Amino acid sequence: MNCCKRTHGIPALFSFFIPGLGQLVKGHLFKALGIWIALIISGAVFITGTGIPLGLIIWIWQIYDAYKA
C-alpha cells in the first residue's frame, strides 16, 4: 500500500538548506539539537582554521542522516 510510503528526500532537502531541520521533521529532536550544538562549536573553532572542515563534515553527514531511514 502506498499510504505508508516514506519519502527520504524531503528531510534531506530540508537539511541541505537548514542543518538539523530534516532530523527535526523526522522526529529526532535530540539529534537535531546535537547537530546545532556541533555547528555552533565548529563556528567557535573557526578561528583556529579547523572550523571550516569540521562544519563541512557535519553538514554533509547530517544531510545523509536525514536521507537514510
PQR file of N, CA, C, O and H, with PARSE charges and radii, in Angstrom:
ATOM      1  N   MET A   1       0.821  -1.188   0.000 -0.4000 1.5000
ATOM      2  CA  MET A   1       0.000   0.000   0.000 -0.0000 2.0000
ATOM      3  C   MET A   1       0.864   1.250   0.000  0.5500 1.7000
ATOM      4  O   MET A   1       1.925   1.276   0.624 -0.5500 1.4000
ATOM      5  N   ASN A   2       0.427   2.254  -0.676 -0.4000 1.5000
ATOM      6  CA  ASN A   2       1.182   3.490  -0.766 -0.0000 2.0000
ATOM      7  C   ASN A   2       0.904   4.465   0.375  0.5500 1.7000
ATOM      8  O   ASN A   2       1.547   5.512   0.455 -0.5500 1.4000
ATOM      9  H   ASN A   2      -0.435   2.233  -1.182  0.4000 1.0000
ATOM     10  N   CYS A   3      -0.035   4.146   1.251 -0.4000 1.5000
ATOM     11  CA  CYS A   3      -0.381   5.080   2.319 -0.0000 2.0000
ATOM     12  C   CYS A   3       0.748   5.249   3.321  0.5500 1.7000
ATOM     13  O   CYS A   3       0.833   6.291   3.972 -0.5500 1.4000
ATOM     14  H   CYS A   3      -0.558   3.296   1.186  0.4000 1.0000
ATOM     15  N   CYS A   4       1.603   4.272   3.461 -0.4000 1.5000
ATOM     16  CA  CYS A   4       2.656   4.327   4.469 -0.0000 2.0000
ATOM     17  C   CYS A   4       4.041   4.488   3.845  0.5500 1.7000
ATOM     18  O   CYS A   4       5.044   4.248   4.517 -0.5500 1.4000
ATOM     19  H   CYS A   4       1.533   3.426   2.932  0.4000 1.0000
ATOM     20  N   LYS A   5       4.117   4.878   2.606 -0.4000 1.5000
ATOM     21  CA  LYS A   5       5.391   5.031   1.914 -0.0000 2.0000
ATOM     22  C   LYS A   5       6.145   6.226   2.491  0.5500 1.7000
ATOM     23  O   LYS A   5       5.593   7.319   2.624 -0.5500 1.4000
ATOM     24  H   LYS A   5       3.303   5.073   2.059  0.4000 1.0000
ATOM     25  N   ARG A   6       7.398   6.006   2.827 -0.4000 1.5000
ATOM     26  CA  ARG A   6       8.229   7.069   3.383 -0.0000 2.0000
ATOM     27  C   ARG A   6       8.976   7.781   2.271  0.5500 1.7000
ATOM     28  O   ARG A   6       9.427   7.153   1.313 -0.5500 1.4000
ATOM     29  H   ARG A   6       7.846   5.118   2.719  0.4000 1.0000
ATOM     30  N   THR A   7       9.103   9.063   2.399 -0.4000 1.5000
ATOM     31  CA  THR A   7       9.933   9.817   1.468 -0.0000 2.0000
ATOM     32  C   THR A   7      11.159  10.300   2.223  0.5500 1.7000
ATOM     33  O   THR A   7      11.048  10.976   3.246 -0.5500 1.4000
ATOM     34  H   THR A   7       8.737   9.572   3.177  0.4000 1.0000
ATOM     35  N   HIS A   8      12.309   9.950   1.714 -0.4000 1.5000
ATOM     36  CA  HIS A   8      13.554  10.299   2.387 -0.0000 2.0000
ATOM     37  C   HIS A   8      14.142  11.595   1.850  0.5500 1.7000
ATOM     38  O   HIS A   8      14.930  12.254   2.529 -0.5500 1.4000
ATOM     39  H   HIS A   8      12.399   9.400   0.883  0.4000 1.0000
ATOM     40  N   GLY A   9      13.764  11.957   0.642 -0.4000 1.5000
ATOM     41  CA  GLY A   9      14.354  13.131   0.020 -0.0000 2.0000
ATOM     42  C   GLY A   9      13.925  14.448   0.637  0.5500 1.7000
ATOM     43  O   GLY A   9      14.702  15.402   0.649 -0.5500 1.4000
ATOM     44  H   GLY A   9      13.124  11.422   0.090  0.4000 1.0000
ATOM     45  N   ILE A  10      12.706  14.521   1.148 -0.4000 1.5000
ATOM     46  CA  ILE A  10      12.216  15.781   1.725 -0.0000 2.0000
ATOM     47  C   ILE A  10      13.012  16.170   2.973  0.5500 1.7000
ATOM     48  O   ILE A  10      13.466  17.312   3.050 -0.5500 1.4000
ATOM     49  H   ILE A  10      12.075  13.746   1.138  0.4000 1.0000
ATOM     50  N   PRO A  11      13.209  15.273   3.964 -0.5600 1.5000
ATOM     51  CA  PRO A  11      14.034  15.659   5.112  0.2800 2.0000
ATOM     52  C   PRO A  11      15.471  16.010   4.711  0.5500 1.7000
ATOM     53  O   PRO A  11      16.073  16.910   5.297 -0.5500 1.4000
ATOM     54  N   ALA A  12      16.019  15.310   3.723 -0.4000 1.5000
ATOM     55  CA  ALA A  12      17.375  15.613   3.261 -0.0000 2.0000
ATOM     56  C   ALA A  12      17.423  16.997   2.618  0.5500 1.7000
ATOM     57  O   ALA A  12      18.384  17.743   2.804 -0.5500 1.4000
ATOM     58  H   ALA A  12      15.530  14.579   3.248  0.4000 1.0000
ATOM     59  N   LEU A  13      16.392  17.330   1.870 -0.4000 1.5000
ATOM     60  CA  LEU A  13      16.322  18.653   1.255 -0.0000 2.0000
ATOM     61  C   LEU A  13      16.212  19.739   2.318  0.5500 1.7000
ATOM     62  O   LEU A  13      16.856  20.783   2.214 -0.5500 1.4000
ATOM     63  H   LEU A  13      15.611  16.724   1.718  0.4000 1.0000
ATOM     64  N   PHE A  14      15.404  19.493   3.330 -0.4000 1.5000
ATOM     65  CA  PHE A  14      15.299  20.448   4.437 -0.0000 2.0000
ATOM     66  C   PHE A  14      16.654  20.636   5.110  0.5500 1.7000
ATOM     67  O   PHE A  14      17.047  21.761   5.421 -0.5500 1.4000
ATOM     68  H   PHE A  14      14.881  18.645   3.414  0.4000 1.0000
ATOM     69  N   SER A  15      17.374  19.522   5.337 -0.4000 1.5000
ATOM     70  CA  SER A  15      18.675  19.596   5.998 -0.0000 2.0000
ATOM     71  C   SER A  15      19.733  20.251   5.134  0.5500 1.7000
ATOM     72  O   SER A  15      20.701  20.807   5.653 -0.5500 1.4000
ATOM     73  H   SER A  15      17.055  18.609   5.085  0.4000 1.0000
ATOM     74  N   PHE A  16      19.560  20.192   3.825 -0.4000 1.5000
ATOM     75  CA  PHE A  16      20.508  20.851   2.934 -0.0000 2.0000
ATOM     76  C   PHE A  16      20.480  22.363   3.169  0.5500 1.7000
ATOM     77  O   PHE A  16      21.523  23.016   3.198 -0.5500 1.4000
ATOM     78  H   PHE A  16      18.773  19.740   3.404  0.4000 1.0000
ATOM     79  N   PHE A  17      19.290  22.902   3.335 -0.4000 1.5000
ATOM     80  CA  PHE A  17      19.159  24.351   3.498 -0.0000 2.0000
ATOM     81  C   PHE A  17      19.268  24.796   4.954  0.5500 1.7000
ATOM     82  O   PHE A  17      19.856  25.841   5.234 -0.5500 1.4000
ATOM     83  H   PHE A  17      18.443  22.372   3.312  0.4000 1.0000
ATOM     84  N   ILE A  18      18.715  24.026   5.878 -0.4000 1.5000
ATOM     85  CA  ILE A  18      18.794  24.362   7.305 -0.0000 2.0000
ATOM     86  C   ILE A  18      19.263  23.113   8.044  0.5500 1.7000
ATOM     87  O   ILE A  18      18.486  22.178   8.235 -0.5500 1.4000
ATOM     88  H   ILE A  18      18.237  23.177   5.650  0.4000 1.0000
ATOM     89  N   PRO A  19      20.525  23.092   8.460 -0.5600 1.5000
ATOM     90  CA  PRO A  19      21.057  21.903   9.130  0.2800 2.0000
ATOM     91  C   PRO A  19      20.222  21.519  10.350  0.5500 1.7000
ATOM     92  O   PRO A  19      19.879  22.359  11.181 -0.5500 1.4000
ATOM     93  N   GLY A  20      19.908  20.237  10.432 -0.4000 1.5000
ATOM     94  CA  GLY A  20      19.148  19.710  11.558 -0.0000 2.0000
ATOM     95  C   GLY A  20      17.644  19.706  11.352  0.5500 1.7000
ATOM     96  O   GLY A  20      16.924  19.040  12.096 -0.5500 1.4000
ATOM     97  H   GLY A  20      20.187  19.554   9.757  0.4000 1.0000
ATOM     98  N   LEU A  21      17.159  20.428  10.366 -0.4000 1.5000
ATOM     99  CA  LEU A  21      15.715  20.502  10.151 -0.0000 2.0000
ATOM    100  C   LEU A  21      15.150  19.165   9.675  0.5500 1.7000
ATOM    101  O   LEU A  21      14.030  18.808  10.040 -0.5500 1.4000
ATOM    102  H   LEU A  21      17.743  20.968   9.761  0.4000 1.0000
ATOM    103  N   GLY A  22      15.895  18.434   8.880 -0.4000 1.5000
ATOM    104  CA  GLY A  22      15.433  17.119   8.425 -0.0000 2.0000
ATOM    105  C   GLY A  22      15.266  16.149   9.583  0.5500 1.7000
ATOM    106  O   GLY A  22      14.305  15.381   9.618 -0.5500 1.4000
ATOM    107  H   GLY A  22      16.805  18.724   8.584  0.4000 1.0000
ATOM    108  N   GLN A  23      16.202  16.179  10.535 -0.4000 1.5000
ATOM    109  CA  GLN A  23      16.088  15.332  11.713 -0.0000 2.0000
ATOM    110  C   GLN A  23      14.890  15.760  12.558  0.5500 1.7000
ATOM    111  O   GLN A  23      14.188  14.919  13.119 -0.5500 1.4000
ATOM    112  H   GLN A  23      16.983  16.803  10.506  0.4000 1.0000
ATOM    113  N   LEU A  24      14.664  17.046  12.645 -0.4000 1.5000
ATOM    114  CA  LEU A  24      13.534  17.561  13.407 -0.0000 2.0000
ATOM    115  C   LEU A  24      12.212  17.137  12.776  0.5500 1.7000
ATOM    116  O   LEU A  24      11.274  16.768  13.482 -0.5500 1.4000
ATOM    117  H   LEU A  24      15.234  17.729  12.189  0.4000 1.0000
ATOM    118  N   VAL A  25      12.140  17.190  11.447 -0.4000 1.5000
ATOM    119  CA  VAL A  25      10.931  16.774  10.734 -0.0000 2.0000
ATOM    120  C   VAL A  25      10.667  15.279  10.958  0.5500 1.7000
ATOM    121  O   VAL A  25       9.516  14.857  11.064 -0.5500 1.4000
ATOM    122  H   VAL A  25      12.902  17.490  10.874  0.4000 1.0000
ATOM    123  N   LYS A  26      11.731  14.492  11.030 -0.4000 1.5000
ATOM    124  CA  LYS A  26      11.584  13.050  11.247 -0.0000 2.0000
ATOM    125  C   LYS A  26      11.301  12.716  12.706  0.5500 1.7000
ATOM    126  O   LYS A  26      11.056  11.554  13.028 -0.5500 1.4000
ATOM    127  H   LYS A  26      12.666  14.836  10.945  0.4000 1.0000
ATOM    128  N   GLY A  27      11.329  13.700  13.591 -0.4000 1.5000
ATOM    129  CA  GLY A  27      11.015  13.474  14.996 -0.0000 2.0000
ATOM    130  C   GLY A  27      12.211  13.197  15.874  0.5500 1.7000
ATOM    131  O   GLY A  27      12.047  12.761  17.014 -0.5500 1.4000
ATOM    132  H   GLY A  27      11.528  14.644  13.329  0.4000 1.0000
ATOM    133  N   HIS A  28      13.414  13.439  15.374 -0.4000 1.5000
ATOM    134  CA  HIS A  28      14.639  13.206  16.145 -0.0000 2.0000
ATOM    135  C   HIS A  28      15.119  14.518  16.748  0.5500 1.7000
ATOM    136  O   HIS A  28      16.074  15.125  16.264 -0.5500 1.4000
ATOM    137  H   HIS A  28      13.547  13.793  14.448  0.4000 1.0000
ATOM    138  N   LEU A  29      14.451  14.946  17.802 -0.4000 1.5000
ATOM    139  CA  LEU A  29      14.732  16.238  18.425 -0.0000 2.0000
ATOM    140  C   LEU A  29      16.146  16.319  18.977  0.5500 1.7000
ATOM    141  O   LEU A  29      16.848  17.302  18.739 -0.5500 1.4000
ATOM    142  H   LEU A  29      13.675  14.453  18.195  0.4000 1.0000
ATOM    143  N   PHE A  30      16.573  15.300  19.710 -0.4000 1.5000
ATOM    144  CA  PHE A  30      17.894  15.355  20.330 -0.0000 2.0000
ATOM    145  C   PHE A  30      19.019  15.297  19.299  0.5500 1.7000
ATOM    146  O   PHE A  30      20.080  15.887  19.503 -0.5500 1.4000
ATOM    147  H   PHE A  30      16.003  14.501  19.904  0.4000 1.0000
ATOM    148  N   LYS A  31      18.790  14.593  18.203 -0.4000 1.5000
ATOM    149  CA  LYS A  31      19.789  14.560  17.140 -0.0000 2.0000
ATOM    150  C   LYS A  31      19.901  15.932  16.485  0.5500 1.7000
ATOM    151  O   LYS A  31      21.003  16.380  16.168 -0.5500 1.4000
ATOM    152  H   LYS A  31      17.928  14.114  18.038  0.4000 1.0000
ATOM    153  N   ALA A  32      18.759  16.606  16.279 -0.4000 1.5000
ATOM    154  CA  ALA A  32      18.778  17.949  15.704 -0.0000 2.0000
ATOM    155  C   ALA A  32      19.482  18.925  16.645  0.5500 1.7000
ATOM    156  O   ALA A  32      20.267  19.760  16.195 -0.5500 1.4000
ATOM    157  H   ALA A  32      17.864  16.242  16.537  0.4000 1.0000
ATOM    158  N   LEU A  33      19.211  18.828  17.932 -0.4000 1.5000
ATOM    159  CA  LEU A  33      19.899  19.692  18.899 -0.0000 2.0000
ATOM    160  C   LEU A  33      21.400  19.435  18.902  0.5500 1.7000
ATOM    161  O   LEU A  33      22.195  20.371  18.992 -0.5500 1.4000
ATOM    162  H   LEU A  33      18.573  18.150  18.297  0.4000 1.0000
ATOM    163  N   GLY A  34      21.786  18.167  18.803 -0.4000 1.5000
ATOM    164  CA  GLY A  34      23.205  17.821  18.744 -0.0000 2.0000
ATOM    165  C   GLY A  34      23.882  18.406  17.515  0.5500 1.7000
ATOM    166  O   GLY A  34      25.020  18.870  17.590 -0.5500 1.4000
ATOM    167  H   GLY A  34      21.140  17.407  18.730  0.4000 1.0000
ATOM    168  N   ILE A  35      23.189  18.386  16.390 -0.4000 1.5000
ATOM    169  CA  ILE A  35      23.744  18.967  15.161 -0.0000 2.0000
ATOM    170  C   ILE A  35      23.921  20.464  15.325  0.5500 1.7000
ATOM    171  O   ILE A  35      24.954  21.016  14.947 -0.5500 1.4000
ATOM    172  H   ILE A  35      22.265  18.009  16.329  0.4000 1.0000
ATOM    173  N   TRP A  36      22.917  21.122  15.886 -0.4000 1.5000
ATOM    174  CA  TRP A  36      23.019  22.576  16.080 -0.0000 2.0000
ATOM    175  C   TRP A  36      24.152  22.934  17.032  0.5500 1.7000
ATOM    176  O   TRP A  36      24.883  23.897  16.797 -0.5500 1.4000
ATOM    177  H   TRP A  36      22.078  20.673  16.192  0.4000 1.0000
ATOM    178  N   ILE A  37      24.299  22.166  18.104 -0.4000 1.5000
ATOM    179  CA  ILE A  37      25.394  22.419  19.049 -0.0000 2.0000
ATOM    180  C   ILE A  37      26.740  22.176  18.380  0.5500 1.7000
ATOM    181  O   ILE A  37      27.670  22.962  18.561 -0.5500 1.4000
ATOM    182  H   ILE A  37      23.705  21.384  18.295  0.4000 1.0000
ATOM    183  N   ALA A  38      26.857  21.097  17.607 -0.4000 1.5000
ATOM    184  CA  ALA A  38      28.114  20.793  16.914 -0.0000 2.0000
ATOM    185  C   ALA A  38      28.466  21.889  15.917  0.5500 1.7000
ATOM    186  O   ALA A  38      29.638  22.245  15.787 -0.5500 1.4000
ATOM    187  H   ALA A  38      26.101  20.459  17.460  0.4000 1.0000
ATOM    188  N   LEU A  39      27.480  22.430  15.214 -0.4000 1.5000
ATOM    189  CA  LEU A  39      27.763  23.513  14.271 -0.0000 2.0000
ATOM    190  C   LEU A  39      28.143  24.802  14.983  0.5500 1.7000
ATOM    191  O   LEU A  39      28.957  25.571  14.472 -0.5500 1.4000
ATOM    192  H   LEU A  39      26.528  22.141  15.320  0.4000 1.0000
ATOM    193  N   ILE A  40      27.576  25.045  16.137 -0.4000 1.5000
ATOM    194  CA  ILE A  40      27.963  26.219  16.926 -0.0000 2.0000
ATOM    195  C   ILE A  40      29.405  26.075  17.398  0.5500 1.7000
ATOM    196  O   ILE A  40      30.180  27.030  17.347 -0.5500 1.4000
ATOM    197  H   ILE A  40      26.915  24.420  16.552  0.4000 1.0000
ATOM    198  N   ILE A  41      29.759  24.882  17.855 -0.4000 1.5000
ATOM    199  CA  ILE A  41      31.133  24.634  18.300 -0.0000 2.0000
ATOM    200  C   ILE A  41      32.102  24.763  17.138  0.5500 1.7000
ATOM    201  O   ILE A  41      33.179  25.338  17.293 -0.5500 1.4000
ATOM    202  H   ILE A  41      29.129  24.107  17.896  0.4000 1.0000
ATOM    203  N   SER A  42      31.732  24.230  15.967 -0.4000 1.5000
ATOM    204  CA  SER A  42      32.632  24.338  14.809 -0.0000 2.0000
ATOM    205  C   SER A  42      32.771  25.798  14.381  0.5500 1.7000
ATOM    206  O   SER A  42      33.824  26.200  13.886 -0.5500 1.4000
ATOM    207  H   SER A  42      30.857  23.762  15.841  0.4000 1.0000
ATOM    208  N   GLY A  43      31.728  26.582  14.566 -0.4000 1.5000
ATOM    209  CA  GLY A  43      31.832  28.011  14.290 -0.0000 2.0000
ATOM    210  C   GLY A  43      32.760  28.706  15.273  0.5500 1.7000
ATOM    211  O   GLY A  43      33.471  29.647  14.917 -0.5500 1.4000
ATOM    212  H   GLY A  43      30.873  26.255  14.968  0.4000 1.0000
ATOM    213  N   ALA A  44      32.745  28.229  16.523 -0.4000 1.5000
ATOM    214  CA  ALA A  44      33.618  28.822  17.543 -0.0000 2.0000
ATOM    215  C   ALA A  44      35.090  28.499  17.285  0.5500 1.7000
ATOM    216  O   ALA A  44      35.965  29.318  17.567 -0.5500 1.4000
ATOM    217  H   ALA A  44      32.168  27.465  16.811  0.4000 1.0000
ATOM    218  N   VAL A  45      35.362  27.311  16.750 -0.4000 1.5000
ATOM    219  CA  VAL A  45      36.754  26.953  16.467 -0.0000 2.0000
ATOM    220  C   VAL A  45      37.166  27.356  15.053  0.5500 1.7000
ATOM    221  O   VAL A  45      38.239  26.981  14.581 -0.5500 1.4000
ATOM    222  H   VAL A  45      34.651  26.646  16.520  0.4000 1.0000
ATOM    223  N   PHE A  46      36.316  28.114  14.390 -0.4000 1.5000
ATOM    224  CA  PHE A  46      36.630  28.633  13.062 -0.0000 2.0000
ATOM    225  C   PHE A  46      37.918  29.450  13.088  0.5500 1.7000
ATOM    226  O   PHE A  46      38.657  29.484  12.104 -0.5500 1.4000
ATOM    227  H   PHE A  46      35.444  28.418  14.774  0.4000 1.0000
ATOM    228  N   ILE A  47      38.181  30.095  14.197 -0.4000 1.5000
ATOM    229  CA  ILE A  47      39.374  30.936  14.348 -0.0000 2.0000
ATOM    230  C   ILE A  47      40.643  30.116  14.181  0.5500 1.7000
ATOM    231  O   ILE A  47      41.635  30.617  13.652 -0.5500 1.4000
ATOM    232  H   ILE A  47      37.580  30.067  14.997  0.4000 1.0000
ATOM    233  N   THR A  48      40.629  28.852  14.628 -0.4000 1.5000
ATOM    234  CA  THR A  48      41.826  28.026  14.538 -0.0000 2.0000
ATOM    235  C   THR A  48      42.033  27.438  13.145  0.5500 1.7000
ATOM    236  O   THR A  48      43.100  26.894  12.857 -0.5500 1.4000
ATOM    237  H   THR A  48      39.824  28.445  15.058  0.4000 1.0000
ATOM    238  N   GLY A  49      41.036  27.539  12.289 -0.4000 1.5000
ATOM    239  CA  GLY A  49      41.164  27.020  10.943 -0.0000 2.0000
ATOM    240  C   GLY A  49      40.572  25.638  10.764  0.5500 1.7000
ATOM    241  O   GLY A  49      40.434  25.166   9.635 -0.5500 1.4000
ATOM    242  H   GLY A  49      40.170  27.980  12.524  0.4000 1.0000
ATOM    243  N   THR A  50      40.219  24.979  11.862 -0.4000 1.5000
ATOM    244  CA  THR A  50      39.627  23.647  11.761 -0.0000 2.0000
ATOM    245  C   THR A  50      38.107  23.712  11.689  0.5500 1.7000
ATOM    246  O   THR A  50      37.458  22.692  11.456 -0.5500 1.4000
ATOM    247  H   THR A  50      40.331  25.363  12.779  0.4000 1.0000
ATOM    248  N   GLY A  51      37.546  24.861  11.878 -0.4000 1.5000
ATOM    249  CA  GLY A  51      36.095  25.015  11.876 -0.0000 2.0000
ATOM    250  C   GLY A  51      35.465  24.780  10.521  0.5500 1.7000
ATOM    251  O   GLY A  51      34.367  24.230  10.438 -0.5500 1.4000
ATOM    252  H   GLY A  51      38.073  25.690  12.067  0.4000 1.0000
ATOM    253  N   ILE A  52      36.140  25.186   9.458 -0.4000 1.5000
ATOM    254  CA  ILE A  52      35.565  25.011   8.118 -0.0000 2.0000
ATOM    255  C   ILE A  52      35.461  23.534   7.749  0.5500 1.7000
ATOM    256  O   ILE A  52      34.375  23.091   7.377 -0.5500 1.4000
ATOM    257  H   ILE A  52      37.032  25.633   9.525  0.4000 1.0000
ATOM    258  N   PRO A  53      36.548  22.741   7.834 -0.5600 1.5000
ATOM    259  CA  PRO A  53      36.395  21.321   7.502  0.2800 2.0000
ATOM    260  C   PRO A  53      35.436  20.601   8.448  0.5500 1.7000
ATOM    261  O   PRO A  53      34.661  19.750   8.014 -0.5500 1.4000
ATOM    262  N   LEU A  54      35.483  20.933   9.715 -0.4000 1.5000
ATOM    263  CA  LEU A  54      34.598  20.293  10.687 -0.0000 2.0000
ATOM    264  C   LEU A  54      33.145  20.631  10.390  0.5500 1.7000
ATOM    265  O   LEU A  54      32.291  19.746  10.418 -0.5500 1.4000
ATOM    266  H   LEU A  54      36.112  21.625  10.067  0.4000 1.0000
ATOM    267  N   GLY A  55      32.853  21.877  10.111 -0.4000 1.5000
ATOM    268  CA  GLY A  55      31.493  22.285   9.772 -0.0000 2.0000
ATOM    269  C   GLY A  55      31.005  21.629   8.497  0.5500 1.7000
ATOM    270  O   GLY A  55      29.840  21.241   8.408 -0.5500 1.4000
ATOM    271  H   GLY A  55      33.547  22.596  10.088  0.4000 1.0000
ATOM    272  N   LEU A  56      31.874  21.497   7.510 -0.4000 1.5000
ATOM    273  CA  LEU A  56      31.518  20.855   6.247 -0.0000 2.0000
ATOM    274  C   LEU A  56      31.217  19.371   6.451  0.5500 1.7000
ATOM    275  O   LEU A  56      30.266  18.845   5.872 -0.5500 1.4000
ATOM    276  H   LEU A  56      32.821  21.812   7.582  0.4000 1.0000
ATOM    277  N   ILE A  57      32.016  18.703   7.262 -0.4000 1.5000
ATOM    278  CA  ILE A  57      31.782  17.288   7.557 -0.0000 2.0000
ATOM    279  C   ILE A  57      30.451  17.101   8.279  0.5500 1.7000
ATOM    280  O   ILE A  57      29.688  16.193   7.949 -0.5500 1.4000
ATOM    281  H   ILE A  57      32.788  19.130   7.732  0.4000 1.0000
ATOM    282  N   ILE A  58      30.172  17.946   9.249 -0.4000 1.5000
ATOM    283  CA  ILE A  58      28.910  17.861   9.984 -0.0000 2.0000
ATOM    284  C   ILE A  58      27.743  18.112   9.042  0.5500 1.7000
ATOM    285  O   ILE A  58      26.737  17.407   9.106 -0.5500 1.4000
ATOM    286  H   ILE A  58      30.792  18.684   9.516  0.4000 1.0000
ATOM    287  N   TRP A  59      27.863  19.102   8.173 -0.4000 1.5000
ATOM    288  CA  TRP A  59      26.787  19.455   7.249 -0.0000 2.0000
ATOM    289  C   TRP A  59      26.476  18.294   6.294  0.5500 1.7000
ATOM    290  O   TRP A  59      25.313  17.949   6.087 -0.5500 1.4000
ATOM    291  H   TRP A  59      28.680  19.675   8.121  0.4000 1.0000
ATOM    292  N   ILE A  60      27.527  17.695   5.713 -0.4000 1.5000
ATOM    293  CA  ILE A  60      27.333  16.580   4.789 -0.0000 2.0000
ATOM    294  C   ILE A  60      26.754  15.372   5.522  0.5500 1.7000
ATOM    295  O   ILE A  60      25.851  14.711   5.008 -0.5500 1.4000
ATOM    296  H   ILE A  60      28.473  17.976   5.881  0.4000 1.0000
ATOM    297  N   TRP A  61      27.263  15.079   6.712 -0.4000 1.5000
ATOM    298  CA  TRP A  61      26.771  13.931   7.465 -0.0000 2.0000
ATOM    299  C   TRP A  61      25.300  14.090   7.818  0.5500 1.7000
ATOM    300  O   TRP A  61      24.535  13.132   7.704 -0.5500 1.4000
ATOM    301  H   TRP A  61      27.996  15.615   7.130  0.4000 1.0000
ATOM    302  N   GLN A  62      24.890  15.275   8.241 -0.4000 1.5000
ATOM    303  CA  GLN A  62      23.509  15.443   8.669 -0.0000 2.0000
ATOM    304  C   GLN A  62      22.538  15.376   7.491  0.5500 1.7000
ATOM    305  O   GLN A  62      21.383  14.992   7.675 -0.5500 1.4000
ATOM    306  H   GLN A  62      25.512  16.053   8.334  0.4000 1.0000
ATOM    307  N   ILE A  63      22.978  15.739   6.294 -0.4000 1.5000
ATOM    308  CA  ILE A  63      22.132  15.556   5.104 -0.0000 2.0000
ATOM    309  C   ILE A  63      21.958  14.066   4.834  0.5500 1.7000
ATOM    310  O   ILE A  63      20.847  13.603   4.574 -0.5500 1.4000
ATOM    311  H   ILE A  63      23.916  16.051   6.145  0.4000 1.0000
ATOM    312  N   TYR A  64      23.057  13.316   4.896 -0.4000 1.5000
ATOM    313  CA  TYR A  64      22.983  11.863   4.699 -0.0000 2.0000
ATOM    314  C   TYR A  64      22.103  11.214   5.765  0.5500 1.7000
ATOM    315  O   TYR A  64      21.292  10.339   5.461 -0.5500 1.4000
ATOM    316  H   TYR A  64      23.959  13.691   5.107  0.4000 1.0000
ATOM    317  N   ASP A  65      22.267  11.643   7.001 -0.4000 1.5000
ATOM    318  CA  ASP A  65      21.485  11.082   8.094 -0.0000 2.0000
ATOM    319  C   ASP A  65      19.995  11.374   7.930  0.5500 1.7000
ATOM    320  O   ASP A  65      19.162  10.524   8.244 -0.5500 1.4000
ATOM    321  H   ASP A  65      22.925  12.354   7.248  0.4000 1.0000
ATOM    322  N   ALA A  66      19.653  12.559   7.445 -0.4000 1.5000
ATOM    323  CA  ALA A  66      18.249  12.887   7.213 -0.0000 2.0000
ATOM    324  C   ALA A  66      17.679  12.069   6.056  0.5500 1.7000
ATOM    325  O   ALA A  66      16.481  11.788   6.027 -0.5500 1.4000
ATOM    326  H   ALA A  66      20.330  13.250   7.190  0.4000 1.0000
ATOM    327  N   TYR A  67      18.526  11.686   5.105 -0.4000 1.5000
ATOM    328  CA  TYR A  67      18.061  10.898   3.955 -0.0000 2.0000
ATOM    329  C   TYR A  67      17.784   9.450   4.323  0.5500 1.7000
ATOM    330  O   TYR A  67      16.778   8.874   3.907 -0.5500 1.4000
ATOM    331  H   TYR A  67      19.500  11.914   5.128  0.4000 1.0000
ATOM    332  N   LYS A  68      18.685   8.866   5.105 -0.4000 1.5000
ATOM    333  CA  LYS A  68      18.508   7.447   5.429 -0.0000 2.0000
ATOM    334  C   LYS A  68      17.383   7.273   6.440  0.5500 1.7000
ATOM    335  O   LYS A  68      16.976   8.227   7.104 -0.5500 1.4000
ATOM    336  H   LYS A  68      19.502   9.334   5.443  0.4000 1.0000
ATOM    337  N   ALA A  69      16.893   6.059   6.546 -0.4000 1.5000
ATOM    338  CA  ALA A  69      15.724   5.774   7.397 -0.0000 2.0000
ATOM    339  C   ALA A  69      15.977   5.911   8.847  0.5500 1.7000
ATOM    340  O   ALA A  69      15.073   5.698   9.654 -0.5500 1.4000
ATOM    341  H   ALA A  69      17.224   5.285   6.007  0.4000 1.0000
TER
END
